[in-house]
Amino acid sequence: AEEGDNVGIIRFSDSAEAVMPLESIKEIEKDSLHRQIEVGLRKASGETDYVKPLNIASAMLKANPTGAVCVIFASDGEHNVGSKEKVYKALEVFIRNEWPIYTIAITKKAESELLKDMATKTKGAYLSANDAAALFGHIQRLATAFWGYSVVKNPEEPTLVIGLRSAHFMGLRHQGNPSIGMIKCNGKPIPVDNLYRYPSEDYKYSRKPHFDVWSSQSPKTGLYEMELKNQGKAAGIIGKPSFEMDYASDKTASRKPFENSNITSDSLSVYDVDIELKLFLRFGRHF
């Protein structure tokens, strides 16, 4: 998280408590924050109640209504205190306020179907982790995605940025023309409106070649996947933006689409990358 962001931590089992209230953090407090997360994870034990932490989280967010929201809900247990209907009831405030919940099932003991429902109903995303390293990896990637404006530092490095309505790739050198197998959000294919390639004759601002893939029907939140043939998958997670920056509506430059404006996901030509891992691991959201 960045200095000035509000962060809160809730530990829960059959009961729940706020290990850290939702408050602004500073650079000097980050080490303490990491330690509190680790201690909170170690001490959680007993039965599992999803309702109490959801109620505490919603109360925190109601008391701090400004800014974009990202809720990470990680559990290694099955909800076994009270009915599941109470969990769905607790979700109503998140749905009503458009607060996405990103759920993480830790090991196979977690109630994955309920966690998937929680993510789907709040327009978040579901992830799974089999060990601590995978868990913290997911949390780190979620943080990078939600506060992802800080990842675009060197235009020479391949960087994937997920925008409000666009998948925006920057700094990818011209190595060839592999094709995109599919673009998905939360596992569902997304129609592609246009593919733009820069620099071009009508847009010379870009210092390095890159391309944009834009879809007018792209959801605001969710798990995005772009499958590159012979390359694997690049994925990013975004949260609800605090304000919109839509590249496709930028009127400061004329952006010429390819001759075939009805591009399908099977025929997209994209730039190759020679630093494959950076494309797949460096992702986020551009404000």
Buried (B, 14 or more C-beta within 10 A) or exposed (E): BEEEBBBBBBBBBBEBBBBBBBEEBEEEBEEEBEEBBEEBBEEBEEEBBBBBBBBBBBEBBEEBEEEBBBBBBBBBBBBEBEEBEBBBEBBEBBBEBEBBBBBBBBBEEBBBEBBBBBBBBBBBBBBBBEEEEBBBBBBEBBBBBBBBEEBBEEEEBBBBBBBBBBBBBBBBBEEEEBBBBBBBBBEEEBEBBBBBBBEBEEBEEBEBBBBBBBBEEBBBBBBBBBBBEEBBEBBBBBBBBEEEBEBBEEEEBEBEBBEEEEBEBEEBBBBBBEEBEBBBBBBBBBB
